[in-house]
Amino acid sequence: MVQKLRWGIMGCAQIATGSVMPAIMDSETGMITAVASRGLEKSSAVATEFGIDKAYGSYEELLADKDIDAVYIPLPNHLHREWVIRAAEAGKHILCEKPIALNSEEAAEMVKACNDAGVHLAEAYMYRHHPRIAELQEIISSGEIGELRSIRGTFTYNDATDTSNIRFKSAWGGGSLYDIGCYPLSAARLLFGAEPEAVTVQAMFSPEHDNVDMMASGLVEFPKGLSLIFDCGMWAYNRQLLEILGTDGMIEVPMPFNARDEDAEFFVHTGEGVRRVDATGANPYTREVDDFAAAVFTGKKLFAPEDAVLGIQLIETCLASAKKRERISML
């Protein structure tokens, strides 16, 4: 019999009800024991929708439930630190939405709290669990596109008219770098297998949206002359693309961050032409849930919690560069 991880859902955000909760229910290793919101009416409605036995009107009640092994936290960014630490103190393993915190100081404090409590903490970058990532890494390692030179990453959408959106609240960790710029930044660190040395970022800060960065573009310098050129935006035409450039070829990855079963293909360009790779399809959220359970049950961690500290350090440095309008070294 497959061992089941008993989940508590801390908040009823759309990412929870639309993606993560269905993924837990479809997973081999997870089951949802309870859901909580700041009001019982909302959590009860969600519990009824998903056939969950328990609904709580506060997060404290959820953490006090001894039938819960792990919690998923989809709360706004500025609440991550408090509730990750409180969950750790309650002895719960934690899957927390990205970005892990508002800054690297908060993230380091959260990682320490989880290590001290002996619980597993993971940042919810679901795309990293899609099997296509391993296939990309295999092609890069094979030398088919030669030595790596650069990565270009884009992720934009237009939601500017929704001025009440929490992503447009500066104090809450709003802005395009926190929301979607984190994806190409994360992907470059993963595919290069290295940490950045310097960043230069230009951004458009919008007074209509609490002065968050509604669009940002930049250059991230990595060791050995490698670089990421990226742009991200919440006030631009919808698009996603990742290009991995080598000396002898290039990998073009459409939908690099939201691919599931039906859109996992990518294209390898070399001197011999263009080769389409129909990568293995999967629901990355389900893979994420099962990988999280494996980390809890077996200690097999794909990504150490400390990776999240380095990730948010890069995001906050990019934001600082945009505000100061200058290159910032990370060495």
N, C-alpha and C positions, 0 to 999 in steps of 0.2 A: 504493500500500500504506500502511495506517495505521501510524504509528510506535508501537512498543510500549515502555512503561515496565516495566523488570524489577524486580519487587518482592521484598523479603525481609521475612518476618513475624517480628517479635521478640517471641515469646511465644505461647502457645496458649490464651489466655483465651477465654471463651465468645463475647464480642463479636467476636473474630477469626474463630473457626471457624464461628460461627452467622450472621454478617452480612457482615463485611468481606472475608474470603477468597472466599466465593461471589460477592460483588459484583465483585471484581477479575477473577475468572474469566469473569464475564458481561459485563465492560466491553469497550468498543471499543479501549481504549488500554493495557490492563494485562495482565501475565502474572506468575505467581508462580514465582520461580526457586528459592527456598529458604525453609525455616521453621526457627526455632531455639527451643529451650527450655533450661531449666537442667539438663535431663537428656535424653540421646539417645533413651531409650525413648519418651518422650512425643512428641517432635518427629518421630520416625520413624513413629509411629502416625498422626499427623496428615498427614505427607507421603504415606503410603500411601493414606489416605482420600481425599485430594484429587489424587492422581496427580502429586505434586511430586517432582522428581528429587533434590533435595538436602535433607538434614536435618542440623542441627547440634546438639550438646549444650552449646553456650555461645553467648552473644550476641557475644562477641569474634570467634568464627569466622565468624559471619554478616557482621559488619562488614568482615572481611578479604577477603570474596568479591568479586573484581573484576567478576563478572558481575551484580552487583546495583546498580541505579541509585537505588532509593528503599527506605526501610524504613517499615513501619507499626508503631507502638509502642502496644500495648494494656496495658502494664504498670501496676501500681498507681501511684497519683498520686505517691507519694513517690519513685519511681524515674524519673520523667519527666526531671527536670533532668539527672541523670547520663548517661542513655543518649541523650538528644537531643544533648547536647554531644559525646559520644563519636561519635555517628553523623555529626554535622557535621564533626568532625575527620577522619573517614574518607571524607569527600566524598560522603555519601549525602543525598539529599533526604528529608524527614521528614514523615510524617503521624502526629501524636501525638494519642492520645485526650484528650478533654476531662476535667476542666479541664487546661489546659496545664501547670500547676505548682501548688505549694502556696501560693505568694504571688507578688506582682507583681515582687519583687526577683529571684526565681528566673527568672520568665518573661522579664524584660528581659535577664538574662544569657544565656538560651537564644537569644533573638532575635539578640543581638549575635554569638554564636558562629556562628549560621547565616549571618548577613550577612557576617561576616568570611570564612567558608569558601565563600561564593558558592553556597549551597544553599538550596532553598526549604523553608520550614517552614509547616505548616498545622495548625490545631487541628480535630479531627474532630467538628464539629457538623454531622452529616449532614443534619438537617432544613432547614438553610439552603440546601441544594442542590436540594431538592424544587421542581419548577416551580410549586407552589401559592404559594410565597413571593412570586415575581415577580407572580403574579396578584393577591395581596393588596395588594402595593405599588402596582400599577396602579390598583386601585379607590380606595385611599387618595388617590393623586395626582389622580384624576379629580374629586374633590370630592363624590362621590355620598353620602358620609356626613358631609359638612361638614368643619369644622375638628376636628382630633383633640383629645380632652380627656383620655382615660385608657385604660389597658390593664389588664385583669384576667387573671392567669395562674395556673393550678393544675396541679400534677403530684404525685400521691401514689400510693403502693403500700404493701402490708403484707408485709414480709419479716422481721419482728422476731424470729421464733423461730430464725432461722439465726444464732445468736450468733457463729459462726466466720467469718462473712462479712467480707471485707476492708473493706467499706464501714462497718463498725462499729469500725474501728481508728483512734483519734484521730490518732496520729503519722503514719499513712499517708495522711492527707487524707480521712478518712471523714466521714460525715454527709450529711444531706439537701441542704444548700446546695451542697456540692461535687458530689454525685451527680446530682441532678435539679433543684434550685432554679436551677442555672446555666442551664437552658433558658428559663424565662420571663424571667430577667434578660437573657439574650442576645437574646431576641426583642424585648424592649422597646427595647433599644439600637438594634437593627436597624430596627424599624418606625418609631420616632420619629426616627431619623437623628441622634441626639444622645447626649451622655454625661451621666450623672446628677450631681446637685448635692448630694444628701444622702440618707441612708437611716435608717430606724427599723425594727428587727426584733425580734420576740419569738420565742424558741425553747424547746423542751423538750429538755433535755440528760439523757440516760438513763444512770445508773450501771450498769445492766445491759448497756449497749452501749458501754463504755469512755468514757462521757460525751460521745459525739458528739451532734449535734443530730438527733434522730429526727423532729422536726417543727419547721418554722419558718414564720412568716408576717410580712409586712412591707409597708412603704410606701417606694417609691423615688421621690424627687423629681427631676424633669427641668426644664430651662429652660422658660420661658413658662407655668408652672403645670401642665405635663403631669405625669402620675404613673403609676406601675405599682403595683398592689396585687396581691400574690402570696402563695401558700402552697405549701409542698412538704413531703413527709413520706415516711418509710419505715416508718411504724407507723400507717397510716390506710388507709381504703378506697381501692381503685384508681380513679383518675380523672385525666382530662386535659381541659383546656379553655382556650381563649384568647378573650377578648372585647375587641374594639377599638371603643371608644366615640367617636363624633363628635357634633357639634352637631345633625346632621340624620339620624343613623342609627347602626347598630351592625353589626359583622361578628362573627358567632359561628363559631368554628373548633373543631369537635370533633377529637380526636386530633391536636393541632397539632404534636407532636414525633415521632410514630411512624408517620405516614401513609405509605402506599405507593401501590399502584395502585388498590385497591378501596375505600379509605376517605379519599379526598382531597377530598370535597365540603366546602363551607362555606356559610353562610347570611348574606345581607345583609338587615338589617331597616331599613326606612325608613317614612315616612308612607304610602307606597303599598302596603305589605304586606311579606311575606317572600319573598325571591328565593333559590332554591337554585342554587348554582353548582357544577356538576360539573367541578371543576378537573382539569387534566391529571394523570394518574397516572404514577408512576415509582417505581423503587427509589432512594431518596435516597442509599444507600451507593454504588450504581453511578454515579450522577451526581457524587457527591463524588470518586470515583476518577478519572473522566474530567476533571472540572474541575481536579483536582490535576495530572494529566498535561499539560493545556493550560497551566497555570502554569509547569511545568518546560520544556516544549517551545517555548512561544511567549512566555512572560513575562506572559501574561494572568492576573492574580490577582484573584479575586473578593473575597478578604479578605486584607488585608495582615497579616503576622505580628504587627505591633504591635497589631492589634485584640485579640489574645489577652492581651496585657499589660493592656489596659484592662478586659477581661472578668474576669480573675482579681482585679484590684484591686477591682472591685465585689463579688465574692464574699467576699473577705477582709474588706472593710468591713462587709458584712452580718453576717458571723460576729462581728466585733468589737462591733457594735452589740448583737447578741443577748447576748453575754457581759457587756457593760457595762450593758445595759438602758438605753441612751440613744440619742438621735439623734446621728448623726455626719455632719458636713459633709465633702464631697469637693472643695470649692472651694479 
